[in-house]
Amino acid sequence: MAPSTLTAGYRGPVRGEYKVPGGKLVAVDVEVADGRLTDVRLSGDFFLEPDEALGVIDAALTGLPEGTSPRDLAVAVEQGLSAAEADGSLAGPVALVGFDPWSVAVAVRRALGRASSWEDHTFEVLRPGPLPPRTLAALDQVLTEELAEGRRGPTLRFWEWDERAVFIGSFQSYRNEIDDDGVDRHGVTVVRRISGGGAMFMEAGNCVTFSLVVPASLVDGLSFEQSYAFLDDWVLGALADVGVEAHFAGMNDVASPVGKLAGSAQKRLAGGAVLHHMTMAYDIDQDKMLEVLRIGREKLSDKGTRSANKRVDPLRSQTGLAREAILDAFDKHFRSRYRTTDSELRPEELERAEELVRTKFATREWIHRVP
C-alpha cells in the first residue's frame, strides 16, 4: 500500500513483513504521525495466546518514535506483555509460537523503510572459476567494501580453487590450529580469513563454498545468531533439492541426521555491508585434514571418535551427485527464490584483491596475527 502524505507530519499506512526462519510470517501495518507510530496492527500466521495479547503488542508499540532501535522495539513488546500478565488484564500466561518480539521489531523496521527484505534487492551471481586461495579470501574483503561504497550490489559468489588450503578464522590461534609439519608435508596454503569462526580444510573439489555479501539493512533488527539462520535459510531449500534433509545446529552450523554438513562465518563492516560465507564438506580426506589441523584431532579425541566422518558427513555420500551438479543445484535454487543477475569480477576488483594478497593475506604478520 502506498504511503499517504495528505497531512503534514503524517505517513502511512505502511506494511512490513518478516518470515521467521523455520517459523511463521509476522506482518505489521503502521502509520506515523509527528514522528511517532500510530495505529499499529500486528498480524500473521503465528500462534498467540491468549487472544488479548495481540492488542497488548499493538498498544506497546503505539506512540514510540519511528526511529526506535530494533532492540528497544523488542523490549517494548516484552515489557508490555509482562505488565499485562502482572496486572491480570490477560486471561492467562502469554505464549508466542512461531515468532518472538525480535521478529515483530524487524517487521516494524521494514514497514518504516529502515530495514530491507530479500525482495528489495537484485543479487549479482558470480562463478568466476578457479582462483588461488588467498585471492578468494581477499575478494571477500574487496566485494564487501565495494558494496559498502555503493559500487556493487548484493552478491553471491561461488568459490573454485585448485590448491590444497586451510582457512582459519580471523581470531584463531595459528599454533593451536595448524600443524606445520602437516602443512609442509601436504603442500598446504594457510589462509587467515577476515571473518571469525573455525578452520576449514579445503582441497580442490572437496568442498562447496560460497560468499554472500549483503547490505546491513537486510539483517537490521537481527542479532548475529539470528542472522545466520536468516541468511542460510535458502541453503536448507537447496539441500532439499539434492535430497539432503538438513537443519540448523547451534549458532552457525548446518547438519543432517547423520552428521554436520557445513559451517558459516560472518564479518560486518562499518560502512553497512555484511559478509556471510559457508563451507560444506563434499568429500573430505580425513587423514590429511587431521595431519594439518591440530584442533580437529583434539575434538575427535574428546569425543572418542576415530573417524572425521562422524563429525563432518560429506555431501557426496548423501547425494550421489558430482560436486558440479550440487553447485548448479544451489545456483538454481537461489535464483528461484530471489531476483538475480549474472555478473563477473571487474578487473579493478581483481587488481585490488591481488594487492591485498601482497600486502596483507600473504604476509606473516596477518597469517600469524594471533600466534
Secondary structure as a PSIPRED ss2 file (coil, helix, strand):
# PSIPRED VFORMAT (PSIPRED V4.0)

   1 M C   1.000  0.000  0.000
   2 A C   1.000  0.000  0.000
   3 P C   1.000  0.000  0.000
   4 S E   0.000  0.000  1.000
   5 T C   1.000  0.000  0.000
   6 L C   1.000  0.000  0.000
   7 T C   1.000  0.000  0.000
   8 A C   1.000  0.000  0.000
   9 G C   1.000  0.000  0.000
  10 Y E   0.000  0.000  1.000
  11 R E   0.000  0.000  1.000
  12 G E   0.000  0.000  1.000
  13 P E   0.000  0.000  1.000
  14 V E   0.000  0.000  1.000
  15 R E   0.000  0.000  1.000
  16 G E   0.000  0.000  1.000
  17 E E   0.000  0.000  1.000
  18 Y E   0.000  0.000  1.000
  19 K E   0.000  0.000  1.000
  20 V C   1.000  0.000  0.000
  21 P C   1.000  0.000  0.000
  22 G C   1.000  0.000  0.000
  23 G C   1.000  0.000  0.000
  24 K C   1.000  0.000  0.000
  25 L E   0.000  0.000  1.000
  26 V E   0.000  0.000  1.000
  27 A E   0.000  0.000  1.000
  28 V E   0.000  0.000  1.000
  29 D E   0.000  0.000  1.000
  30 V E   0.000  0.000  1.000
  31 E E   0.000  0.000  1.000
  32 V E   0.000  0.000  1.000
  33 A E   0.000  0.000  1.000
  34 D C   1.000  0.000  0.000
  35 G C   1.000  0.000  0.000
  36 R E   0.000  0.000  1.000
  37 L E   0.000  0.000  1.000
  38 T E   0.000  0.000  1.000
  39 D E   0.000  0.000  1.000
  40 V E   0.000  0.000  1.000
  41 R E   0.000  0.000  1.000
  42 L E   0.000  0.000  1.000
  43 S E   0.000  0.000  1.000
  44 G E   0.000  0.000  1.000
  45 D C   1.000  0.000  0.000
  46 F C   1.000  0.000  0.000
  47 F E   0.000  0.000  1.000
  48 L E   0.000  0.000  1.000
  49 E E   0.000  0.000  1.000
  50 P C   1.000  0.000  0.000
  51 D C   1.000  0.000  0.000
  52 E C   1.000  0.000  0.000
  53 A H   0.000  1.000  0.000
  54 L H   0.000  1.000  0.000
  55 G H   0.000  1.000  0.000
  56 V H   0.000  1.000  0.000
  57 I H   0.000  1.000  0.000
  58 D H   0.000  1.000  0.000
  59 A H   0.000  1.000  0.000
  60 A H   0.000  1.000  0.000
  61 L H   0.000  1.000  0.000
  62 T C   1.000  0.000  0.000
  63 G C   1.000  0.000  0.000
  64 L C   1.000  0.000  0.000
  65 P E   0.000  0.000  1.000
  66 E C   1.000  0.000  0.000
  67 G C   1.000  0.000  0.000
  68 T C   1.000  0.000  0.000
  69 S C   1.000  0.000  0.000
  70 P H   0.000  1.000  0.000
  71 R H   0.000  1.000  0.000
  72 D H   0.000  1.000  0.000
  73 L H   0.000  1.000  0.000
  74 A H   0.000  1.000  0.000
  75 V H   0.000  1.000  0.000
  76 A H   0.000  1.000  0.000
  77 V H   0.000  1.000  0.000
  78 E H   0.000  1.000  0.000
  79 Q H   0.000  1.000  0.000
  80 G H   0.000  1.000  0.000
  81 L H   0.000  1.000  0.000
  82 S H   0.000  1.000  0.000
  83 A H   0.000  1.000  0.000
  84 A H   0.000  1.000  0.000
  85 E H   0.000  1.000  0.000
  86 A H   0.000  1.000  0.000
  87 D C   1.000  0.000  0.000
  88 G C   1.000  0.000  0.000
  89 S C   1.000  0.000  0.000
  90 L C   1.000  0.000  0.000
  91 A C   1.000  0.000  0.000
  92 G C   1.000  0.000  0.000
  93 P C   1.000  0.000  0.000
  94 V C   1.000  0.000  0.000
  95 A E   0.000  0.000  1.000
  96 L E   0.000  0.000  1.000
  97 V E   0.000  0.000  1.000
  98 G C   1.000  0.000  0.000
  99 F C   1.000  0.000  0.000
 100 D C   1.000  0.000  0.000
 101 P H   0.000  1.000  0.000
 102 W H   0.000  1.000  0.000
 103 S H   0.000  1.000  0.000
 104 V H   0.000  1.000  0.000
 105 A H   0.000  1.000  0.000
 106 V H   0.000  1.000  0.000
 107 A H   0.000  1.000  0.000
 108 V H   0.000  1.000  0.000
 109 R H   0.000  1.000  0.000
 110 R H   0.000  1.000  0.000
 111 A H   0.000  1.000  0.000
 112 L C   1.000  0.000  0.000
 113 G C   1.000  0.000  0.000
 114 R C   1.000  0.000  0.000
 115 A C   1.000  0.000  0.000
 116 S C   1.000  0.000  0.000
 117 S C   1.000  0.000  0.000
 118 W H   0.000  1.000  0.000
 119 E H   0.000  1.000  0.000
 120 D H   0.000  1.000  0.000
 121 H C   1.000  0.000  0.000
 122 T C   1.000  0.000  0.000
 123 F E   0.000  0.000  1.000
 124 E E   0.000  0.000  1.000
 125 V E   0.000  0.000  1.000
 126 L E   0.000  0.000  1.000
 127 R C   1.000  0.000  0.000
 128 P C   1.000  0.000  0.000
 129 G C   1.000  0.000  0.000
 130 P C   1.000  0.000  0.000
 131 L C   1.000  0.000  0.000
 132 P C   1.000  0.000  0.000
 133 P H   0.000  1.000  0.000
 134 R H   0.000  1.000  0.000
 135 T H   0.000  1.000  0.000
 136 L H   0.000  1.000  0.000
 137 A H   0.000  1.000  0.000
 138 A H   0.000  1.000  0.000
 139 L H   0.000  1.000  0.000
 140 D H   0.000  1.000  0.000
 141 Q H   0.000  1.000  0.000
 142 V H   0.000  1.000  0.000
 143 L H   0.000  1.000  0.000
 144 T H   0.000  1.000  0.000
 145 E H   0.000  1.000  0.000
 146 E H   0.000  1.000  0.000
 147 L H   0.000  1.000  0.000
 148 A H   0.000  1.000  0.000
 149 E C   1.000  0.000  0.000
 150 G C   1.000  0.000  0.000
 151 R C   1.000  0.000  0.000
 152 R C   1.000  0.000  0.000
 153 G C   1.000  0.000  0.000
 154 P C   1.000  0.000  0.000
 155 T E   0.000  0.000  1.000
 156 L E   0.000  0.000  1.000
 157 R E   0.000  0.000  1.000
 158 F E   0.000  0.000  1.000
 159 W C   1.000  0.000  0.000
 160 E C   1.000  0.000  0.000
 161 W C   1.000  0.000  0.000
 162 D C   1.000  0.000  0.000
 163 E C   1.000  0.000  0.000
 164 R C   1.000  0.000  0.000
 165 A E   0.000  0.000  1.000
 166 V E   0.000  0.000  1.000
 167 F E   0.000  0.000  1.000
 168 I E   0.000  0.000  1.000
 169 G C   1.000  0.000  0.000
 170 S C   1.000  0.000  0.000
 171 F C   1.000  0.000  0.000
 172 Q C   1.000  0.000  0.000
 173 S C   1.000  0.000  0.000
 174 Y H   0.000  1.000  0.000
 175 R H   0.000  1.000  0.000
 176 N H   0.000  1.000  0.000
 177 E H   0.000  1.000  0.000
 178 I E   0.000  0.000  1.000
 179 D C   1.000  0.000  0.000
 180 D H   0.000  1.000  0.000
 181 D H   0.000  1.000  0.000
 182 G H   0.000  1.000  0.000
 183 V H   0.000  1.000  0.000
 184 D H   0.000  1.000  0.000
 185 R H   0.000  1.000  0.000
 186 H H   0.000  1.000  0.000
 187 G C   1.000  0.000  0.000
 188 V C   1.000  0.000  0.000
 189 T E   0.000  0.000  1.000
 190 V E   0.000  0.000  1.000
 191 V E   0.000  0.000  1.000
 192 R E   0.000  0.000  1.000
 193 R C   1.000  0.000  0.000
 194 I C   1.000  0.000  0.000
 195 S C   1.000  0.000  0.000
 196 G C   1.000  0.000  0.000
 197 G C   1.000  0.000  0.000
 198 G C   1.000  0.000  0.000
 199 A C   1.000  0.000  0.000
 200 M E   0.000  0.000  1.000
 201 F E   0.000  0.000  1.000
 202 M E   0.000  0.000  1.000
 203 E C   1.000  0.000  0.000
 204 A C   1.000  0.000  0.000
 205 G C   1.000  0.000  0.000
 206 N C   1.000  0.000  0.000
 207 C E   0.000  0.000  1.000
 208 V E   0.000  0.000  1.000
 209 T E   0.000  0.000  1.000
 210 F E   0.000  0.000  1.000
 211 S E   0.000  0.000  1.000
 212 L E   0.000  0.000  1.000
 213 V E   0.000  0.000  1.000
 214 V E   0.000  0.000  1.000
 215 P E   0.000  0.000  1.000
 216 A H   0.000  1.000  0.000
 217 S H   0.000  1.000  0.000
 218 L H   0.000  1.000  0.000
 219 V H   0.000  1.000  0.000
 220 D C   1.000  0.000  0.000
 221 G C   1.000  0.000  0.000
 222 L C   1.000  0.000  0.000
 223 S C   1.000  0.000  0.000
 224 F H   0.000  1.000  0.000
 225 E H   0.000  1.000  0.000
 226 Q H   0.000  1.000  0.000
 227 S H   0.000  1.000  0.000
 228 Y H   0.000  1.000  0.000
 229 A H   0.000  1.000  0.000
 230 F H   0.000  1.000  0.000
 231 L H   0.000  1.000  0.000
 232 D H   0.000  1.000  0.000
 233 D H   0.000  1.000  0.000
 234 W H   0.000  1.000  0.000
 235 V H   0.000  1.000  0.000
 236 L H   0.000  1.000  0.000
 237 G H   0.000  1.000  0.000
 238 A H   0.000  1.000  0.000
 239 L H   0.000  1.000  0.000
 240 A H   0.000  1.000  0.000
 241 D H   0.000  1.000  0.000
 242 V C   1.000  0.000  0.000
 243 G C   1.000  0.000  0.000
 244 V C   1.000  0.000  0.000
 245 E C   1.000  0.000  0.000
 246 A C   1.000  0.000  0.000
 247 H E   0.000  0.000  1.000
 248 F E   0.000  0.000  1.000
 249 A E   0.000  0.000  1.000
 250 G C   1.000  0.000  0.000
 251 M C   1.000  0.000  0.000
 252 N C   1.000  0.000  0.000
 253 D E   0.000  0.000  1.000
 254 V E   0.000  0.000  1.000
 255 A E   0.000  0.000  1.000
 256 S E   0.000  0.000  1.000
 257 P C   1.000  0.000  0.000
 258 V C   1.000  0.000  0.000
 259 G E   0.000  0.000  1.000
 260 K E   0.000  0.000  1.000
 261 L E   0.000  0.000  1.000
 262 A E   0.000  0.000  1.000
 263 G E   0.000  0.000  1.000
 264 S E   0.000  0.000  1.000
 265 A E   0.000  0.000  1.000
 266 Q E   0.000  0.000  1.000
 267 K E   0.000  0.000  1.000
 268 R E   0.000  0.000  1.000
 269 L E   0.000  0.000  1.000
 270 A C   1.000  0.000  0.000
 271 G C   1.000  0.000  0.000
 272 G C   1.000  0.000  0.000
 273 A E   0.000  0.000  1.000
 274 V E   0.000  0.000  1.000
 275 L E   0.000  0.000  1.000
 276 H E   0.000  0.000  1.000
 277 H E   0.000  0.000  1.000
 278 M E   0.000  0.000  1.000
 279 T E   0.000  0.000  1.000
 280 M E   0.000  0.000  1.000
 281 A E   0.000  0.000  1.000
 282 Y C   1.000  0.000  0.000
 283 D C   1.000  0.000  0.000
 284 I C   1.000  0.000  0.000
 285 D C   1.000  0.000  0.000
 286 Q H   0.000  1.000  0.000
 287 D H   0.000  1.000  0.000
 288 K H   0.000  1.000  0.000
 289 M H   0.000  1.000  0.000
 290 L H   0.000  1.000  0.000
 291 E H   0.000  1.000  0.000
 292 V H   0.000  1.000  0.000
 293 L E   0.000  0.000  1.000
 294 R H   0.000  1.000  0.000
 295 I H   0.000  1.000  0.000
 296 G H   0.000  1.000  0.000
 297 R H   0.000  1.000  0.000
 298 E H   0.000  1.000  0.000
 299 K H   0.000  1.000  0.000
 300 L H   0.000  1.000  0.000
 301 S H   0.000  1.000  0.000
 302 D H   0.000  1.000  0.000
 303 K C   1.000  0.000  0.000
 304 G C   1.000  0.000  0.000
 305 T C   1.000  0.000  0.000
 306 R C   1.000  0.000  0.000
 307 S C   1.000  0.000  0.000
 308 A H   0.000  1.000  0.000
 309 N H   0.000  1.000  0.000
 310 K H   0.000  1.000  0.000
 311 R C   1.000  0.000  0.000
 312 V E   0.000  0.000  1.000
 313 D C   1.000  0.000  0.000
 314 P C   1.000  0.000  0.000
 315 L H   0.000  1.000  0.000
 316 R H   0.000  1.000  0.000
 317 S H   0.000  1.000  0.000
 318 Q H   0.000  1.000  0.000
 319 T H   0.000  1.000  0.000
 320 G C   1.000  0.000  0.000
 321 L C   1.000  0.000  0.000
 322 A C   1.000  0.000  0.000
 323 R H   0.000  1.000  0.000
 324 E H   0.000  1.000  0.000
 325 A H   0.000  1.000  0.000
 326 I H   0.000  1.000  0.000
 327 L H   0.000  1.000  0.000
 328 D H   0.000  1.000  0.000
 329 A H   0.000  1.000  0.000
 330 F H   0.000  1.000  0.000
 331 D H   0.000  1.000  0.000
 332 K H   0.000  1.000  0.000
 333 H H   0.000  1.000  0.000
 334 F H   0.000  1.000  0.000
 335 R H   0.000  1.000  0.000
 336 S H   0.000  1.000  0.000
 337 R H   0.000  1.000  0.000
 338 Y C   1.000  0.000  0.000
 339 R C   1.000  0.000  0.000
 340 T E   0.000  0.000  1.000
 341 T E   0.000  0.000  1.000
 342 D E   0.000  0.000  1.000
 343 S C   1.000  0.000  0.000
 344 E C   1.000  0.000  0.000
 345 L C   1.000  0.000  0.000
 346 R C   1.000  0.000  0.000
 347 P H   0.000  1.000  0.000
 348 E H   0.000  1.000  0.000
 349 E H   0.000  1.000  0.000
 350 L H   0.000  1.000  0.000
 351 E H   0.000  1.000  0.000
 352 R H   0.000  1.000  0.000
 353 A H   0.000  1.000  0.000
 354 E H   0.000  1.000  0.000
 355 E H   0.000  1.000  0.000
 356 L H   0.000  1.000  0.000
 357 V H   0.000  1.000  0.000
 358 R H   0.000  1.000  0.000
 359 T H   0.000  1.000  0.000
 360 K H   0.000  1.000  0.000
 361 F H   0.000  1.000  0.000
 362 A C   1.000  0.000  0.000
 363 T C   1.000  0.000  0.000
 364 R H   0.000  1.000  0.000
 365 E H   0.000  1.000  0.000
 366 W H   0.000  1.000  0.000
 367 I H   0.000  1.000  0.000
 368 H C   1.000  0.000  0.000
 369 R C   1.000  0.000  0.000
 370 V C   1.000  0.000  0.000
 371 P C   1.000  0.000  0.000
